[in-house]
Every structure is written in C-alpha cells, then in structure tokens.
Amino acid sequence: MANATLEMMQEIEMAAEAVVASYEDQVQDLRQQLGNHLQEVAASYDKETAKLVAEREESSKAMITSLEADLAVTSQRNDEKVQQAMTDKRAALVDEIVEKVVATYGN
C-alpha cells in the first residue's frame, strides 16, 4: 500500500510538472507572439511617422519658398518706393542743403 501511495504521489507530481511545463510553454509562446506583434506595431508606427515627417518637410519647404518669394517682392516694392521718394524729394533736399550751406558759410 505504501508503494502504491508513493507511486500515485509520483504520478500526481509528474502530472503537475507536465501541467506547469505546458503553462510555461504557453507563456513563452504568448511572450513571443506579443513581442512579434509589438515589433510589427512599432514598425508600422515608424513607417507612418516617416511618412508624416516627409509630408511636413515637403510642406515646410513649399511654405519657405513661398515666403522667400513674398519677401523678395516686398523688398523690391520697398526699394522702388524709396527710389521714388528720393526722386520726388531730391529738388527739395538739394534746396534745403544749399540753404543750410549758405546760412552757415554765407555768400
């Protein structure tokens, strides 16, 4: 009877070890599956991020080009206005300078 009990206990222990080993295998498989899934998700996000960055980069370059063109046009207009103002007021400025020179140094 003692041998039978011992054998039964050993069988139970072996069955329990088999169940534990099965669970450990399942856990390992699930870890592997989750790791693979996480890698896929990370790769997908990396790809989407790279796509968004490229789009924003392209959009930013277009905006910079447009702003530079606007700046060039504005600078040109301002230069033209300065030249026009100088042309329009040249005679008055010359007269004013002559008057100051005459007033300072006399005839």
Residue, then its C-alpha position, 0 to 999 in steps of 0.5 A: m500500500a505504501n508503494a502504491t501511495l508513493e507511486m500515485m504521489q509520483e504520478i500526481e507530481m509528474a502530472a503537475e510538472a507536465v501541467v506547469a511545463s505546458y503553462e510555461d510553454q504557453v507563456q513563452d509562446l504568448r511572450q513571443q507572439l506579443g513581442n512579434h506583434l509589438q515589433e510589427v506595431a512599432a514598425s508600422y508606427d515608424k513607417e507612418t511617422a516617416k511618412l508624416v515627417a516627409e509630408r511636413e518637410e515637403s510642406s515646410k519647404a513649399m511654405i519657405t519658398s513661398l515666403e522667400a518669394d513674398l519677401a523678395v517682392t516686398s523688398q523690391r516694392n520697398d526699394e522702388k518706393v524709396q527710389q521714388a521718394m528720393t526722386d520726388k524729394r531730391a529738388a527739395l533736399v538739394d534746396e534745403i542743403v544749399e540753404k543750410v550751406v549758405a546760412t552757415y558759410g554765407n555768400 
